């Protein structure tokens, strides 16, 4: 069986998706949905605490994963018809489809609240789950190689396999199925227009390249611009909304303190869903675990100050394990009972696609996103926020008195 036949034959099991309509799987792929590791994804909100601001944002990691699988299959069919079938094997495409469907298996609950903690990456955890039972056998029954599948997801595993590297670039890139699903899906459920992408047109402009994954032609430049600007707007208005950041920061501070005081361990946090994360902090005894109960009941900390992150002036805040020391110093200086300093993790607006007819990469193309434009967008997103349980504003003079709180 060739790669195109492996993508088009035997897909008899429909799943109805609110975003993409009917999504078809083989019976073997459908069995993956009923596995315990995948069922956990139905109990994790895709956007964590975003429902506090956007009540419709209660879609799950599972629905997103099924959407990524759907777009991945569509993408491979398009690329196979344009020549990629020359280097894609039947087993390879099946492994890629399994990787797309299972790529978020190891994801932590409550969106990115746990992302910066000293834990194994969710990609590494996903690879472990795929390599273990019951998924190892279920993936094999799909005609995929479990080891190859896990290596597509976990890029920390070195490889010089050309086909494997090709699939990695497809799953994580400028116009990858993951991004195209979450931008469209998150925008739909939040009720905002910023994330909508024309997937049909995007796929029509993609050109397969064995080493780079995909290229585009110049008619695809507006699609890349749309993805970049949409991602920027979704971070600005949804993902990093101040109330979402408050809830995230409160959960993160609670968990960090529990890890630091050895009330919990990293192993305790693997495999949790949203509700079991809250149960864990309800059952364990630690003063700051009260923050989890406050978030659960919608009692979020207020924004007391906000300013753009400066790599030189605020470098001390990068070490999340020591951030509590700055929080104590600032709380004392501002005469406030409690302070949480929130610094979002670095975000990237990928723009590395090659524009084939212009014979250059996107950053040097005729796009408006040339030179430092993308870097400037990213810098404008990274805002340091100071949260407090009382609705007060911290005076500028206190914030700039770095001698007393920022340089310990």
C-alpha positions, -999 to 999 in steps of 0.1 A, spaced: 0 0 0 14 34 -9 11 66 12 -19 80 -5 -39 48 -2 -29 47 35 -45 82 38 -77 74 20 -87 38 25 -106 24 55 -117 57 71 -152 45 80 -157 59 116 -172 94 117 -168 118 146 -189 150 145 -169 181 153 -185 215 159 -157 232 139 -148 209 110 -180 188 107 -176 151 101 -141 138 108 -134 102 97 -111 77 113 -102 41 108 -116 17 134 -81 13 148 -76 51 151 -111 54 166 -100 29 193 -74 53 204 -101 78 214 -114 53 240 -81 47 257 -77 60 292 -48 84 283 -69 100 256 -101 101 277 -82 123 302 -81 150 275 -119 153 276 -115 164 312 -90 192 305 -102 226 292 -82 237 262 -79 272 276 -79 266 313 -93 296 332 -102 315 300 -139 306 308 -137 333 336 -136 359 308 -151 340 279 -178 317 292 -179 297 260 -143 286 263 -151 252 277 -138 231 248 -114 204 256 -79 192 247 -96 161 232 -117 181 207 -86 200 197 -66 168 193 -92 153 170 -92 186 150 -54 184 147 -56 148 134 -82 159 109 -61 188 95 -30 166 95 -47 140 73 -60 167 49 -25 182 48 -8 149 40 -33 141 12 -26 175 -3 11 171 -1 11 135 -13 -8 146 -45 20 173 -50 49 149 -49 55 142 -12 44 106 -18 79 100 -32 94 101 4 64 92 26 58 56 35 25 40 44 38 33 79 51 68 82 19 85 74 0 63 98 26 71 125 21 108 117 -16 106 120 -13 89 154 12 115 165 -12 143 155 -41 126 174 -20 119 205 3 149 205 -13 165 236 -16 133 257 10 145 282 -3 180 284 -7 194 319 -41 205 332 -53 241 335 -36 253 303 -1 268 310 -3 270 348 22 242 351 43 249 320 71 268 337 74 245 367 104 223 371 87 193 354 93 171 324 79 186 292 45 176 280 61 163 248 84 139 268 54 127 288 34 121 256 63 100 242 64 79 273 26 73 271 28 62 235 57 38 243 37 22 271 6 1 272 -22 3 262 -12 28 236 18 9 223 -4 -19 211 -32 3 200 -8 24 179 7 -7 163 -28 -19 154 -32 13 134 -3 2 112 20 28 129 53 23 146 50 34 183 86 44 186 85 64 153 52 80 165 66 91 198 98 105 182 76 127 159 62 144 191 93 145 212 118 165 193 144 161 221 151 127 206 179 131 181 173 116 147 187 118 112 158 100 96 146 122 68 110 111 68 108 115 106 122 151 104 98 159 76 68 149 99 82 169 128 84 200 106 48 195 95 35 191 131 53 221 144 58 250 120 43 283 107 12 268 92 10 236 111 -23 217 118 -19 223 156 -19 261 151 -46 261 124 -69 242 147 -64 260 180 -66 295 164 -99 286 147 -113 266 176 -103 290 203 -117 320 184 -150 301 178 -156 291 214 -145 325 228 -168 343 204 -140 365 190 -131 370 153 -93 372 156 -83 336 151 -103 326 120 -81 312 92 -89 301 57 -76 266 59 -87 256 24 -67 284 8 -37 278 31 -35 242 21 -38 251 -16 -7 272 -14 16 247 4 44 230 -15 61 199 -1 98 200 5 116 170 19 141 189 41 120 220 50 86 204 53 66 228 33 72 259 13 47 285 0 44 306 -31 39 344 -29 2 340 -30 4 323 3 21 353 20 -12 369 32 -21 336 49 12 336 69 5 373 78 -30 363 89 -17 335 112 10 358 127 -14 386 134 -41 363 146 -18 346 170 -7 380 183 -43 391 188 -53 359 205 -25 362 230 -33 399 236 -71 394 240 -76 358 251 -46 337 261 -29 365 281 -59 385 292 -52 400 326 -78 378 344 -65 347 327 -30 356 338 -42 362 373 -58 328 376 -28 312 360 -4 330 383 -23 320 414 -23 283 405 14 285 396 23 302 429 4 276 449 21 247 431 56 262 432 53 267 469 41 231 473 70 218 453 95 240 471 82 228 505 80 192 493 43 189 501 39 176 465 64 162 440 66 165 402 53 129 399 21 139 417 13 164 389 17 140 359 -15 126 345 -39 149 363 -69 166 347 -84 199 357 -106 186 386 -80 162 400 -55 191 401 -79 210 423 -86 179 444 -49 173 450 -45 208 464 -77 204 485 -63 172 501 -28 184 507 -22 208 535 -3 239 526 -12 276 533 -9 287 497 -31 259 483 -60 282 494 -52 300 461 -66 271 441 -99 272 460 -101 310 453 -95 304 416 -121 276 415 -146 299 431 -138 328 408 -121 350 434 -92 362 413 -64 386 424 -66 422 410 -41 437 387 -21 462 408 5 472 381 16 462 346 47 471 326 66 457 296 93 432 304 128 445 299 155 418 296 181 440 312 161 457 340 140 426 349 163 397 343 160 386 380 123 377 374 132 351 348 140 325 375 105 314 385 118 293 414 132 325 431 104 349 421 88 345 455 117 365 470 109 395 448 72 391 456 80 394 494 103 424 489 78 442 467 49 434 491 69 449 520 78 480 499 42 485 487 27 477 522 4 450 507 -3 417 523 4 395 493 18 400 458 21 377 428 45 387 400 34 372 367 58 371 338 45 351 307 68 326 292 85 336 259 62 332 229 73 329 193 56 341 161 71 316 137 78 330 102 105 307 88 87 295 56 105 296 23 87 316 -4 96 295 -35 89 319 -63 106 348 -45 135 326 -37 138 338 -1 125 331 34 94 349 46 113 375 66 130 388 35 99 385 12 75 411 1 55 406 33 48 435 56 63 414 84 99 420 74 130 428 95 122 434 132 84 435 128 78 401 142 103 407 171 85 439 180 51 422 181 65 396 205 81 422 228 48 441 230 30 409 243 53 402 272 39 422 300 49 418 336 18 420 358 16 425 396 -14 409 412 -28 416 447 -58 403 466 -70 438 471 -80 463 444 -51 488 448 -26 503 424 10 501 433 26 536 428 51 540 400 77 552 426 75 519 444 78 499 411 109 518 401 125 516 435 144 486 423 171 489 449 146 475 475 128 448 457 141 440 422 178 436 429 181 414 459 
